[in-house]
């Protein structure tokens, strides 16, 4: 593949389409071989947002005395 700076503006659509075809093929293989995991319940972000005081205390590192 040529560098983008050496391409004329008329060649850009062909280059972009070839890149999109490669990306589509890679994603197709990833999705085809993937396992789907469905999660239930509230997300950790929602749970942490509901208790901001507890999360901020837990984030402070403790020093040994």
VENVENMO-V410171 format. One line per field, one symbol per residue. phi: phi as a letter, one per 40 degrees, with the letter a starting at -180 (. if undefined). A space follows every 50 residues. Layout:
phi = ???
This chain:
phi = .ccccccccccddcccccccccccccccccccccbcbccbgccccccccc bcccccccccccbcb
